[in-house]
Amino acid sequence: MQRVAFKMKLFKGKEDEYKKRHDALWPELAMLLKESGIHSYSIFLDEETSELFGYLLIEDPQQLNELPHHPVMKKWWAYMKDIMETNTDNSPVNIPLKEVFYLQ
C-alpha cells in the first residue's frame, strides 16, 4: 500500500455544502474508489483557509491515473465544480504533498 496526500481548495462559505455532498456520496462513486484499490480515504478541512487535506491508501498508485476516465468520476467533478477550485476538465485543483515524516 502506498500513502497518498494532497490538498485542494474550497470557495469561501462552501464548507457546509462540501460536507453535505460528501455525507451523501454516491454509492457508485464509493464503489469505483474501492474497486480502484483505495482504502482509508479521509479529507480534512482547514476552516481558516478553506483548504482541504486528503489522505488515502492505495494498492496500486497507477490506478489513480485511471479514475479521470470513468463517467461517474467526471459526473462527480461537474457536481463539485461550483464549490471548489477546478481545472478546465472540472477536476479539482489537486496539489500532491511530499511525505517528510512517517511514524509507524
VMD Tcl script that draws the C-alpha trace (Angstrom):
set ca {
  {0.00 0.00 0.00}
  {1.15 3.49 -0.76}
  {0.12 6.55 1.24}
  {-1.02 9.50 -0.89}
  {-1.68 13.02 0.41}
  {-2.87 16.10 -1.43}
  {-4.56 19.42 -0.90}
  {-7.44 21.16 -2.63}
  {-9.22 24.48 -2.12}
  {-12.87 25.24 -1.38}
  {-14.51 28.54 -2.18}
  {-15.17 30.54 1.00}
  {-18.56 29.85 2.50}
  {-18.92 26.44 0.79}
  {-17.64 24.33 3.67}
  {-21.09 23.13 4.81}
  {-22.15 22.29 1.26}
  {-18.94 20.31 0.69}
  {-19.59 18.24 3.82}
  {-23.25 17.75 2.89}
  {-22.35 16.42 -0.56}
  {-19.74 14.04 0.82}
  {-22.09 12.80 3.55}
  {-24.35 11.74 0.68}
  {-21.56 10.29 -1.50}
  {-22.99 8.42 -4.45}
  {-22.79 4.64 -3.96}
  {-21.44 4.17 -7.50}
  {-18.58 6.57 -6.75}
  {-17.76 4.85 -3.46}
  {-17.72 1.53 -5.32}
  {-15.42 2.92 -8.04}
  {-12.94 4.19 -5.45}
  {-12.91 0.87 -3.58}
  {-12.61 -1.14 -6.81}
  {-9.62 1.06 -7.71}
  {-7.86 -0.17 -4.56}
  {-8.40 2.93 -2.42}
  {-8.61 2.42 1.35}
  {-8.77 4.70 4.38}
  {-9.67 7.78 2.34}
  {-10.06 10.87 4.51}
  {-10.48 14.55 3.72}
  {-9.83 17.20 6.36}
  {-10.79 20.89 6.27}
  {-8.68 23.81 7.50}
  {-11.51 26.16 8.45}
  {-9.27 29.23 8.49}
  {-8.06 28.85 4.89}
  {-10.79 26.64 3.31}
  {-8.02 24.27 2.24}
  {-8.77 20.57 2.13}
  {-6.19 17.92 3.01}
  {-6.81 14.50 1.50}
  {-5.16 11.27 2.57}
  {-5.64 7.76 1.23}
  {-4.01 4.39 0.94}
  {-3.91 2.73 -2.46}
  {-2.75 -0.70 -3.56}
  {-1.50 0.48 -6.98}
  {-0.93 4.24 -7.36}
  {-1.24 3.91 -11.15}
  {-4.95 3.28 -10.59}
  {-5.33 6.96 -9.67}
  {-4.47 7.80 -13.28}
  {-7.45 5.75 -14.47}
  {-10.08 7.50 -12.34}
  {-10.46 10.57 -14.61}
  {-11.63 8.29 -17.44}
  {-14.66 6.94 -15.55}
  {-18.02 8.60 -16.28}
  {-19.05 8.66 -12.62}
  {-15.84 10.48 -11.70}
  {-16.48 13.08 -14.42}
  {-20.06 13.47 -13.22}
  {-18.90 13.98 -9.60}
  {-16.37 16.61 -10.65}
  {-19.04 18.50 -12.59}
  {-21.26 18.32 -9.49}
  {-18.50 19.75 -7.27}
  {-17.08 22.47 -9.55}
  {-19.35 25.21 -8.18}
  {-17.90 24.96 -4.67}
  {-14.16 24.44 -5.21}
  {-11.22 25.38 -7.39}
  {-11.18 23.22 -10.53}
  {-9.26 22.68 -13.72}
  {-10.78 23.12 -17.19}
  {-11.92 19.47 -17.20}
  {-13.79 20.11 -13.88}
  {-11.29 18.01 -11.89}
  {-10.35 19.63 -8.60}
  {-7.10 21.54 -8.49}
  {-5.15 18.89 -6.64}
  {-1.69 19.59 -5.26}
  {0.28 16.46 -4.28}
  {2.06 16.68 -0.95}
  {5.51 15.26 -0.30}
  {5.84 12.98 2.70}
  {8.55 14.22 5.05}
  {7.84 12.07 8.13}
  {6.06 8.84 8.95}
  {5.85 7.04 12.30}
  {4.53 3.52 12.05}
}
mol new
graphics top color blue
foreach p $ca { graphics top sphere $p radius 0.5 }
foreach p [lrange $ca 0 end-1] q [lrange $ca 1 end] { graphics top cylinder $p $q radius 0.2 }
display resetview
